[in-house]
């Protein structure tokens, strides 16, 4: 397996050094692994901190900047960051108005952020948390760890980020984040497994004529394998799975997200099919975002996230944002 | 009696076996997880061994709490908090004694394992590290060699189980037929005890 890296051990640090060189608006501590917007802490503003394993770029570091995250903590590839990083990030962005942790529902992320919240509160930083769990491929039951957090993370980070930028208080920013998560659902499909630098070969075996339905964003296999389908058939399954659990009365935000190894040509074509299914099901679309936002290294495939928005959430979605990965209105 | 030096040897032996077995742990983690268990634990235990070399705590409890803190600070994922909590809580339960009996250690380890079950919400049979640790603690009364055998047996017995916790649980029935990487690394940790004891 060929990769554009030096050695597996320094992949994350090397990427952070390169990111720092490309984005002078960010302060990147390569050793401590914390990415902070340069003007932090912003007086009176709630700080937003998120993080997770590396390999999902631009999530989360690419979403740090005005209108979105205040700081991000990248872990090792597909491994949650450690509490020290999160406490450091919280301290760097807290202006006294408190800090919101945005956490994807994976055991490692949840445990480390929980530990970090305790430690940060010991240091006098007020912490609130929003847990993102939008992936309908994994159903909630007594026996599972619950739905995974995937594409909706982008919507939570953007919309809660806009609320924080307006100077809304911590409990309000937290409530908005939860509202976005509750209104968002995702479903993902893999056409190939991804290759982690540490392993150097695909994380699971997916034969050429097959695809994997209901995948997460960590190279873990999905729930079901089928013979390869057309883009239109995949859209029927993905959007269908999402709409089985939600009947939007309001318009939705649509994220057609590439997993990292699928060209935009294919993603736009897939989006055409997603829009067709939504039209057939009578779902109004407020905005659509197509691109690689919540990726899984070099995995081929895509995920769809729908987020039902009222006027307030839509206004916050449209608010200006300036980050490496998402930018409009400024 | 077990002194601080015994616990340092335990950590060093575990670091060495995790280092040796890292590729196998990662291979076990790849069909049902995300293929990083070996490299994550390797990073953590290497840091533990280095830290213990730099700083030499004088009591068994201090060795384990330091090791646990170091794992939490370096491993990440679920393994960091879970293994970190296991060692930290075991260390705390040992208190400040400069030597502890094997019985005291067995009780302390049970407290550590209980803390892991509370933190991760897993019970025996969920296909996690608990499936190696609980039998090991139960067998510890019969000595370290018995604990090692029980942990290894427990790890092997996870193969036919369906995962109900952690990332493998997302696979449902497809997790059946794979040995759990967390139970496997826990068996290495318990084997390290026997090794430190010269068995």
Contacts between the chains, C-beta under 8 A, distances in Angstrom:
chain1	res1	chain2	res2	distance
A	8	B	39	7.8
A	53	B	76	7.8
A	53	B	77	7.8
A	75	B	76	4.6
A	75	B	77	7.4
A	76	B	36	6.9
A	76	B	39	7.6
A	76	B	40	6.7
A	76	B	43	7.5
A	76	B	76	5.8
A	76	B	77	7.9
A	77	B	36	6.8
A	78	B	34	4.6
A	78	B	35	7.7
A	78	B	36	5.6
A	79	B	36	5.5
A	79	B	40	5.6
A	79	B	75	7.9
A	79	B	76	4.4
A	79	B	77	4.3
A	80	B	76	5.0
A	80	B	77	5.3
A	80	B	78	7.5
A	80	B	80	7.8
A	81	B	76	5.8
A	82	B	72	6.5
A	82	B	73	5.4
A	82	B	74	6.6
A	82	B	75	7.1
A	82	B	76	4.9
A	82	B	80	6.0
A	83	B	72	6.3
A	83	B	73	7.4
A	84	B	73	5.2
A	106	B	78	7.8
A	106	B	167	6.8
A	107	B	78	4.2
A	107	B	120	6.9
A	107	B	165	7.3
A	107	B	166	5.4
A	107	B	167	6.9
A	108	B	76	6.5
A	108	B	77	3.8
A	108	B	78	4.0
A	108	B	79	7.5
A	108	B	80	7.4
A	108	B	81	7.5
A	111	B	78	5.9
A	111	B	80	7.8
A	111	B	81	3.9
A	111	B	82	7.2
A	111	B	119	6.6
A	111	B	120	7.6
A	112	B	76	6.6
A	112	B	77	8.0
A	112	B	80	6.7
A	112	B	81	5.9
A	115	B	72	6.8
A	115	B	81	5.9
A	137	B	170	7.9
A	138	B	170	4.9
A	143	B	164	4.4
A	143	B	169	7.2
A	144	B	164	6.9
A	144	B	169	4.8
A	144	B	170	7.0
A	144	B	172	7.9
A	145	B	165	6.2
A	145	B	166	6.6
A	145	B	167	7.7
A	145	B	169	5.3
A	145	B	170	7.3
A	148	B	170	6.5
A	196	B	34	7.3
A	196	B	35	5.3
A	196	B	36	6.5
A	198	B	26	6.6
A	198	B	35	6.9
A	198	B	36	5.9
A	198	B	38	8.0
A	198	B	39	4.4
A	199	B	26	5.9
A	199	B	30	6.3
A	199	B	35	4.5
A	199	B	36	7.8
A	203	B	30	5.1
A	203	B	34	6.5
A	203	B	35	4.6
A	204	B	30	6.7
A	204	B	31	6.1
A	216	B	167	8.0
A	216	B	170	6.3
A	218	B	34	4.1
A	218	B	167	7.0
A	219	B	34	5.2
A	219	B	35	6.6
A	220	B	32	7.6
A	220	B	33	6.3
A	220	B	34	5.4
A	220	B	167	5.8
A	220	B	170	6.2
A	220	B	171	7.2
A	221	B	31	7.5
A	221	B	171	6.3
A	221	B	174	6.8
A	223	B	170	7.6
A	223	B	171	7.2
A	223	B	172	6.3
A	223	B	174	7.6
